[in-house]
């Protein structure tokens, strides 16, 4: 039986949509990113909003905002395996500041395990897609970050 990653992410990361996703008063870039995230939905946000690493609202988002959109990041990772491979960008966000990153520490054990399992699934299922800046070795390093919490408890 195939695992439905998106539905599972929706259940695990279910939360009220934040009123704001960034420090929108900080600057015009923060305000623009906040507006893009506020105007989108988990099922509707796509590569148009998230696909440009140089103009990525997730970089400015709060931890709550990143957790809220986690199902969308999983969906985009799966939808873009053949083309834009959003998963590499997703790995960048998951790597953050390592095992003590605010996103890692804000996730519960079940959420961390889910993300580690998803990374493993992507590596094993789509090894040919890892040819950009985040190769499989980098993906394994990010996987280790998300399983580190399990080793600490």
KASUL-V697400 format. One record per run of one state. SS is the DSSP state (alpha for helix, beta for strand, coil for the rest). FROM is the first residue (numbers start at 0). TO is the last residue. Records with the same first field share a line. If there is no record, write none. Layout:
# KASUL-V697400
SS = FROM-TO, FROM-TO
This chain:
# KASUL-V697400
coil = 0-3, 12-26, 39-45, 50-51, 55-55, 60-61, 68-68, 79-85, 95-96, 100-100, 106-107, 125-125, 129-134, 152-152
alpha = 4-11, 27-38, 46-49, 52-54, 56-59, 62-67, 69-78, 86-94, 97-99, 101-105, 108-124, 126-128, 135-151
